[in-house]
Amino acid sequence: MAMIGSRNAPQGWLDRVQGPLAVIGALALAVAAGTALVAGEFSVPSRLAVAAGVLFLGMAVAIDPQKAWQGLTRREAVYGSNAVALSVAFIGILVVLNFAANRLYQRWDLTAQRDFSLSEATLTTINALPQPVHAMAFFSGGLADRQQAQDLLKEYEVRSGGKLTWEIFDTQAQPGIAATHGVTVDGTIQFRMGDQMKDTITPDESHMTTALIKLVNPTPVKVYYITGHGEVDLDKTEEEGYSELKTRIQADNFVVEELNLLAAGQVPEDAAAVIIAGAKSPYQEAELQAISTYLDGKGRLVLLVDPLRAESNVGGILSRWDLTLGNGLAVDPVSGLQQDPTVLIVGNYGLHRIVQNLPVTVMPVATSIQIPELIKVGVDISGLTLTADTRSWLESDTSTIRFDEGSDKKGPLTLGVAVEEVENPQPQEETLPGFEDPNKRVKNRAVILGSSEMAINAFIGQGFGNDDLFLNSLNWVVGTDQLITTRPVIEERRTLALTAPQANFVFYSSAIFLPLLLLGAGTVVWWMRR
């Protein structure tokens, strides 16, 4: 009996290590597959791991082949195989559904701010295309923006009802295709309508829609920005500048040119509109006369004023419509931004087309515009932006922000107005402001906003309605009504640069390694409980 015990002792030891050897072998094979996927090649470490895995699994089977076979065919193993088969089938169904979703294109944007939906400006532009447009996108295989461009072009095609079609070219697979179409920059999207053509090298909604606008209207509209009186700097990139506003004006197919009225003597004949913003010193009489003459001849004006500028006489321009600027600073302790009662968050709008569906705007350091009780015949004045209720007021003494009965004016306050003067006015049916009869003879149009700071860089492109309010105002006075809408956001680029192995690791660790880890943990638990 002692001899039998000594003969079985080595076999018993081998039985105890058979399971761990099998587990180590399986893990080695998993590591080999993982390293090969991440590295993108079957490297030496992957080969060594495969060799180790095969060696350990072979040793486990060689110790007791019959036991190994029984382990694979026992009930628990069969159940495990069924579970694996069901998992593979489920993954296969997901793959099929994903393939069908790509072929049968449909999207639902469930984000609160509609972050992944086309803007109203884009929808208006593509629905108003006068004839079919074909887009050609030229991307090298590895360019990161390729997928974004493809997704957007799909959306444009669907929303246009097929009026906009597109195709994408791989400039690496077809190296001569870009040069054939005059494209020299990788990532260019070229829009063609008849014999017209427009390119953009930035594949986001804002730049693509701008390219379409310029394709349909190849001749830009010129507007003049008055200078020489301390106005806000159009090219200044700091927070208090207007460089962001200028970029957005140009995106709406305008050309902006500065104008010194004292030097020029008059507003040029090619002016579609004049912009005045934040003048700090008074205008000369000759300048005021030039502006008045311009408005008499079907002029268009966007005027941004500041409160308590005693040295500025820009308010005199408004006398032709019997409008007056408030003598004080607008204060609202209820709706101030970051609890600052002089930086007003405005969401109370009039009925004018300019402010239809507009998000809340920020009106910092603002004043009011007083609408006369009796409006001249032939003049239409509409309030655009207003403070919410009587808890706001116009502060005449800014040394102490406190409502004083008698000296301060109680709200609500009108912070922006749209004015239209017509020639030979005729009685009209009741309509909403900004939606009047297009056949009437308009003498002039103007929008007056009680804050020049509402259009500075700090408040443009920040999710407020400030840029849309200004641009809608400009488009309304000029008459390009199709662009009175909410616009796409100019995206801020946030790019994370990954090497090929890093990108593979991110993908495979989330899509394969983590599920395998859970599967392995389940296998260990099953092995221990069998």
ABEGO torsion letter per residue (X at the ends): XAAAAAAAAAAAAAAAAAAAAAAAAAAAAAAAAAAAAAAGBBBAAAAAAAAAAAAAAAAAAAABAAAAAAAAABAAAAAAAAAAAAAAAAAAAAAAAAAAAAABBBBBBABAAGAABBBAAAAAAAAABABBBBBBBBBBAABAAAAAAAAAAAAAAAAAGGABBBBBBBAAABAAAAAAAGBABBGBBBBBBEABBBBBABBBAAAAAAAAAAAABABBBBBBBBBGAGBBBAABABAABAAAAAAAAAAAGBBBBBBBAAAAGBBBAABABBBBBGBABBBBAAAAAAAAAAAAAGBBBBBBBBBGBAABAAAAAAAAAGBBBBBEBBBBAAABBGGBAABBBBABBBABAAABGBBBBBBBGBBBBBBBABBBBGBBBBBABBBABAABBBBABAABBBBBBGABBBOBBBABBBBBBBBGBBBBBBBBBGABBAABBBABBBBBBABAAAABAAABGAGBAAAAAAAAAAAAAAGBAAABBBBBBBBBBBBBBBBAAAAAAAAAAAAAAAAAAAAAAAAAAAAAAX
